[in-house]
């Protein structure tokens, strides 16, 4: 770790604010085509688990045909914790310390959850009045809400975890994924510690 990284880490450790328990990262399929992209992702996992218990990565995909190849790469990545990868056609919840979504948009995920609940109502196994926030969350592919969402390269989230990130702290950096380093990650964590979370209030 360089001098500046040590400085940032020390500032974070001396802060009394709560650290993010769940960190999410938003990147694109083009980011993963860059040389060293997967190595940087593994390093990101190591950095994140110094502070958090769970990491979610959302890979925004423009070409659906790229999903199978990306999935194969990400399912075999040398990650420090167990990995659960989900794609656009998956409906089973991801339950692992590292969760990766490939082209699984928030609108699609929410719609799928609503469809599942509607099917249970039609079957007679669920009363409409029993549907609440918790029921919806139980049927999301990524049910856990991230505390901190980091987006590299541009100030827009794409179609990412619409339900789950409503109260998340968003951190946008102009640094592209190919240039993302630990100092950029630590800046995001430090910024998170400096904010006063309002949870919609």
N, C-alpha and C positions, 0 to 999 in steps of 0.2 A: 504494500500500500504506500502510495506517495505521500509527501508531506501535506499537500492540500487535502487529500482524502482523510488523513489522520486528524487534521484540524476539524473537518466537518464531522467526523465520527465522534470526536471529543465534545463538540458543541451539542450534538444530539444526546450523548450520554449524560450531559450535565443539565439537560432540559427536564423539567418536572412534568411536562405534558405526556399524555398517554401515547404510546407508539402504535402504529397501525398493525392490527392482528391479521388482516387479510389485505394483500396487495394485488392489484390487477394491472396488467400491461396490455396495451392495444398496439398491435403492429399490423403490417400488411403482408400479403403473399410476396409482393415485390421485395420487401425487406429481407425475406428469407432466401432470396436468390443471390443476395450479396455474399461475397467471400467472407467467411468467418462468422456468418449470421447465427448458426447453431451453436458455435462455441460461445458467442456472446450471450446467447440465451441460457446456456448452462451456467455461465458466470453470474447472470442475473439471478438465477435461482439461489445460488450460494449467497449473494448479497442480500436477497430478500429474506432468507431464512435466518439471517442474523437478527432480524427484528420481528418478522411475522411468523404465523403458524400455518398460513395457507397462501398459495399463489394461484391466480387465475390468469391465463394468457388467452387473449382473443385475437385470432388471425383473420383480418378482413380479407375477403376473397372476391375478386371481380370475375374470374373465370372458374366456374364450377368444375370444369374438367381437371383443375389443378388439385382439387380436394383429396383424391385418393393418394397421390404421390406425397403431398404434404403430410397426410395422416400416417403413412408408412414411416416417414422420417421422424415424426414427432413421437410416435409410439415406441420407437427404439432409441430415443435420445438418452444419453448418459446423464440422467437427472439424479440429484441427491436424495429425492424422496419418490414415493410411488406416484405414477402419472395416470390420469384418466383423460382420454381424448374423445371428444364428441364432434360429430359432423352435422350437416343440415338435416339428415334423415333420422337422427337419434332422438329418442324420447326418454330414455332411462337416465335418471339423475346421475351426475358425476360425483363420486364420493372418494376423493383422494386428496392428499396435501397439495398436489399440483394438478390443476384442472386446465385443459386446453380445449378451446372451441375453435373449429375451423369453418368459417363461413356460416356459422350458426347465428343468425341475426336475432336481435332481441324481439322484434315483432313476430318472427316465426316461432320463437321459443314461447312467447306469451300466448300466441294463438293456439299452439299445440297444447299448452296447459289447459286453456279454456275448453278446447275440443274434448280432452280427456275427462274433464269435470262434467261436460254436457253428456258424454256417453254414460257416465256413472249415474247421472240423474235419469236418463232414459231407461237404463237397466233397472232402476228402482233401488240402487244400493246407496244413493246419496240424496238427501233432501235439499232442494234449492236454498232453503233458509240456512243450511249448514255451511254454505260456501262463504268463506271470509278470507282475509289476507293470508292466514296461515295455510289454508287449504290450497290457495293458488301457489304459494311458495313451495309446498310439498310436491307440486307437479312440474316445477321448473327443472330444466336440465342442470342449471347451476343455481342451486337454491341459496347459497351463502352470499351475503351482501359484502362487497369489498369496502374497506375503510378508505383506501387510497387507490385512485385509478391514474396510471401514468400513460400518457399518449405521446409518442414520439413523432416528430416531423411536421405536424400541422395541428391547428386548433379546431379539430372536429373529431367526434367520437365514432363516427360511422353508426352502424346499427348494433350497438353493444349493450347488453344487459340492461335494457330499459327499466325493468322493474327493480332490479337489485341495486342499481347505482344511483337511485333517486336522491339518496342522502350521502353519497360518497363525496369525498374531497377529490376534485379533479386537478391534475397537474399536467400542463402542456409544456413541452419543450421543443424548441426549434431544432434540436439535435436529431439528426436522422439515425435510424437504428444502426447503420454501419459504423457510426462514430460514437455510439453510446458507450460511456465508461462508468466506472464505479462512482466517480465524482458527480456525474449527472444523476445517478440513482440517489446518492446521499443528499443532494440538493433537494430532491423531491421529498424525501423523508423529513428533512429539516423544515421545509415549507409546511408540511403537514403538521409538524409539532408546533409551528408558530400560529396556526389557525385556530379559531374558536368554532368548533363544530356546533351547528344549530339544529341539525336533523329536521329541517323544514320549518322550524319555528322562527 
